[in-house]
């Protein structure tokens, strides 16, 4: 398998690490959308949200337990967003489950066009 994030997890591609433990790696996005833009990935390859199962959901739970600490370490101490994309229509660019932690500034109130 040729996965960008698996290569980063293995240390084959350098990253600007924010946090790491035995299950999770968090590193700064190379094209940040805010002062804090950290990608949080499981070290185990899971393709997307669609790949979460009863067997690997503990990894995802652990990620969410770590996100508050990662957000603070990344510079989002006053609030942040957690975003994930699933599949091509959602613009998932790397087929490895990952969460964007975005903050460090006042974010826009609305992420989507108002069609209500």
C-alpha positions as CSV (number, residue, x, y, z in Angstrom):
1,X,0.0,0.0,0.0
2,X,1.3,3.4,-0.9
3,X,-0.3,5.8,1.7
4,X,1.1,9.2,2.4
5,X,0.1,9.3,6.1
6,X,1.4,5.7,6.7
7,X,4.7,6.9,5.3
8,X,4.6,9.9,7.7
9,X,3.7,7.6,10.6
10,X,6.7,5.3,9.7
11,X,9.0,8.4,9.6
12,X,9.8,7.9,5.9
13,X,8.4,11.4,5.3
14,X,9.2,14.2,7.8
15,X,6.4,16.1,9.6
16,X,6.2,18.8,12.1
17,X,4.9,16.7,15.0
18,X,2.6,18.2,17.7
19,X,1.8,15.0,19.6
20,X,2.6,11.3,19.4
21,X,1.8,8.2,21.4
22,X,1.6,4.5,20.6
23,X,-1.8,5.0,18.7
24,X,-1.9,8.5,17.4
25,X,0.3,11.0,15.5
26,X,-0.6,14.6,15.2
27,X,1.3,17.0,12.9
28,X,0.9,20.4,11.4
29,X,-0.8,20.7,8.1
30,X,1.5,21.8,5.3
31,X,-1.2,24.3,4.0
32,X,-2.8,25.6,7.2
33,X,-6.2,27.3,7.1
34,X,-5.7,28.9,10.5
35,X,-2.9,29.5,13.0
36,X,-3.6,26.1,14.5
37,X,-4.2,23.5,11.7
38,X,-3.1,20.0,13.0
39,X,-3.9,16.7,11.3
40,X,-4.5,13.8,13.7
41,X,-4.1,10.3,12.3
42,X,-4.3,6.8,13.7
43,X,-1.1,5.0,13.3
44,X,-3.1,2.0,12.2
45,X,-4.3,2.4,8.6
46,X,-8.1,3.1,8.4
47,X,-9.1,4.4,5.0
48,X,-11.9,6.8,6.2
49,X,-14.8,7.1,8.5
50,X,-16.4,4.3,6.4
51,X,-13.6,2.0,7.6
52,X,-14.4,2.4,11.3
53,X,-15.5,-1.0,12.8
54,X,-16.1,-2.5,16.2
55,X,-12.6,-3.9,16.0
56,X,-10.9,-0.5,15.5
57,X,-13.3,2.0,17.0
58,X,-11.2,2.2,20.2
59,X,-8.5,3.8,18.2
60,X,-11.0,6.6,17.1
61,X,-12.2,7.0,20.7
62,X,-8.5,7.4,21.8
63,X,-8.0,10.1,19.1
64,X,-11.0,12.0,20.5
65,X,-9.6,11.7,24.1
66,X,-6.3,13.2,22.8
67,X,-7.8,16.0,20.7
68,X,-8.2,18.6,23.6
69,X,-4.5,18.2,24.5
70,X,-3.5,18.3,20.8
71,X,-5.5,21.5,20.2
72,X,-3.8,23.2,23.1
73,X,-0.4,22.1,22.0
74,X,-1.2,23.3,18.5
75,X,-2.2,26.7,19.6
76,X,-6.0,26.5,19.8
77,X,-6.5,27.1,23.5
78,X,-9.6,29.2,23.1
79,X,-11.7,26.8,21.0
80,X,-11.3,24.8,17.8
81,X,-13.1,22.7,15.1
82,X,-12.6,19.0,14.4
83,X,-13.3,18.2,10.8
84,X,-13.0,15.0,8.7
85,X,-13.8,14.3,5.1
86,X,-15.1,11.0,3.9
87,X,-14.8,10.1,0.2
88,X,-14.2,12.0,-3.0
89,X,-17.4,14.1,-2.9
90,X,-16.2,15.4,0.5
91,X,-12.8,16.1,-0.9
92,X,-10.9,13.5,1.1
93,X,-7.5,13.9,-0.5
94,X,-5.6,11.2,1.5
95,X,-7.3,7.8,1.9
96,X,-6.2,7.5,5.5
97,X,-8.6,8.5,8.3
98,X,-7.6,11.9,9.7
99,X,-9.1,14.7,11.6
100,X,-8.3,18.4,11.1
101,X,-8.0,20.4,14.3
102,X,-8.4,24.0,13.3
103,X,-8.3,27.1,15.6
104,X,-6.1,29.7,17.1
105,X,-8.2,32.5,15.8
106,X,-11.9,33.5,15.6
107,X,-13.4,31.1,13.0
108,X,-16.3,32.1,10.7
109,X,-19.7,31.3,12.2
110,X,-20.8,29.4,9.1
111,X,-18.8,26.8,7.1
112,X,-21.5,26.3,4.5
113,X,-23.5,28.6,2.3
114,X,-26.8,29.5,3.8
115,X,-29.5,27.6,1.9
116,X,-32.1,27.4,4.6
